[in-house]
Amino acid sequence: MAVARLYLTGDNAHMLPNWALSGGTLVYEQLAGTSSSALGAGIVSALEAAGWIETATLTNGATLKATSPQGNGLTVFLDLVWTNANQLTLQLHHTATGYLNILACGAGLAYQIVCGPAQFFVSQPTVTGPSGNGSNVAGGIPYIPPVDPV
């Protein structure tokens, strides 16, 4: 499956709910989930297109850094590791280490990602409920509304 980069403008923009994203470039891509290396490389490519920066190349993966475009100095790191063909692990960290998320990989699986400079949402289209375990993950720095100094 080829990766299709669709920027969320015009007809594509109506596909998103009213999420409070922190601003910047939004990227929507369809990703092959046939192997962890294919899915991992697709996620890295999408995140970099949205403004994330690769800070380390791991033996079987990468570490990326996101900085909130709101000018509040917040950053977060994401480790993506493809240890075997059947699963990709994702883990956020900074001052604390987040939950180790797992995305299942295999023949015929496809994913989609919506990401910005500080957030990401990865899921398998049409997979919901208990059968969705291992099929979606979201994370990053949420939009923080400005505080009235008064």
Secondary structure by P-SEA (a helix, b strand, c coil): cbbbbbccccccccccccccccccbbbbbbbbcccaaaaaaaaaaaaaaacccccccccccbbbbbbbccccbbbbbbbbbcccccbbbbbbbccccccbbbbbbcccbbbbbbbcccbbbbbccccccccccccccccccccccccccc
